Amino acid sequence: MTTDRWAPFRNQKYLNLETFKRDGRGVKTPVWFVLRENGAFYVYTKAESWKVKRIRKNPRVRVAPCDMRGNVTGVWQDASAQIVSGEDEQAANRLLDRKYFLKKFFNVMTKLNRHKRAMLKIELV
């Protein structure tokens, strides 16, 4: 019997992403996400954010479905994260734009403010 490890995340709007500091303490953040057909989650965030800096040093993360305030509604799962670009990033951005109406507004604001964004690819381990 196989279990669908992604089932708890389907039809969810938020994912709680836990990244780890150098001393091992976790930092949890609710984020928008999409689950692509390749079985990976994609999350976009500010390129200068602390979560991106922590992932550059340590790709180990944990994820769980949650509400918009970060209250976990499922089980934590171990995962690995990396920063992606190119076609992977563009495809994930298109899916995020479709899933979240407000993201289109944030896309405009990002261009006006000249903030850089990073796309994170998260794979369950």
C-alpha positions in Angstrom: 0.0 0.0 0.0 1.5 3.4 -1.0 0.5 6.6 0.6 0.2 9.9 -1.1 2.7 12.1 0.9 1.4 15.2 -0.9 -2.3 14.6 0.0 -2.2 16.8 3.1 -1.0 19.7 0.9 -3.6 19.5 -1.9 -6.2 22.2 -1.9 -4.2 24.1 0.8 -3.3 27.8 0.4 -0.4 27.9 3.0 2.6 25.8 3.8 4.6 26.2 7.0 8.2 26.2 6.1 10.8 25.6 8.8 14.4 26.6 8.1 17.2 26.1 10.5 19.7 28.5 12.1 23.4 27.7 12.6 22.7 26.6 16.2 19.9 24.2 15.0 16.9 26.2 16.1 14.1 26.2 13.7 12.3 29.3 12.2 8.8 28.7 11.0 7.1 30.8 8.3 3.8 30.4 6.6 4.2 30.9 2.8 2.2 30.6 -0.4 3.2 27.5 -2.5 2.4 25.4 -5.5 2.8 21.7 -5.8 4.0 20.8 -9.3 3.6 17.6 -11.2 7.2 16.7 -10.5 6.3 16.3 -6.8 8.1 19.4 -5.6 6.8 22.4 -3.8 7.7 25.9 -5.1 7.7 29.0 -2.9 8.7 32.5 -3.8 10.1 35.0 -1.4 12.4 38.1 -1.2 15.8 37.1 -2.3 17.4 38.9 0.7 15.2 37.2 3.2 16.6 35.3 6.2 15.0 32.1 5.0 16.9 32.3 1.8 20.2 32.9 3.6 19.5 30.0 5.9 18.7 27.7 3.0 21.9 28.7 1.3 23.8 27.5 4.4 21.6 24.5 5.2 19.2 23.0 2.6 17.4 20.9 5.3 13.9 22.1 6.0 10.6 20.8 7.3 7.1 21.5 5.8 3.5 21.1 7.1 0.2 22.4 5.8 -1.0 25.4 7.8 -3.5 28.3 7.9 -2.5 31.9 7.1 -1.3 32.5 10.6 1.1 29.5 10.5 -1.0 27.2 12.7 -0.1 23.7 11.6 -3.0 21.6 10.3 -1.1 18.5 9.5 2.1 16.5 10.1 5.6 18.0 9.7 7.6 16.3 6.9 11.4 16.5 6.3 12.4 18.1 3.1 15.3 19.7 1.2 15.2 23.1 -0.4 17.2 24.8 -3.1 17.0 28.1 -5.0 16.1 27.6 -8.6 16.0 29.8 -11.7 15.3 29.6 -15.4 12.4 27.6 -16.8 11.8 25.9 -13.4 11.3 29.4 -11.8 9.2 30.7 -14.7 6.9 27.7 -14.6 6.4 27.9 -10.9 5.7 31.7 -11.1 3.0 31.0 -13.7 1.3 28.5 -11.4 1.6 30.8 -8.4 0.1 33.6 -10.4 -2.9 31.4 -11.2 -3.3 30.1 -7.7 -3.0 33.5 -5.9 -4.8 36.5 -7.3 -2.8 38.9 -5.0 0.5 37.6 -6.3 -0.1 39.6 -9.6 -0.3 42.7 -7.5 2.9 41.8 -5.7 4.6 41.2 -9.0 3.9 44.8 -10.0 5.0 46.1 -6.6 8.2 44.1 -6.8 9.1 45.7 -10.2 8.3 49.2 -9.0 10.3 48.7 -5.8 13.0 46.8 -7.6 13.1 44.0 -5.1 14.6 40.7 -6.2 12.7 37.5 -5.6 13.9 34.0 -5.1 12.1 30.8 -6.1 12.6 27.9 -3.7 12.1 24.3 -4.8 11.3 22.0 -1.9 11.4 18.2 -2.2 10.2 15.8 0.5 12.9 13.4 1.7 
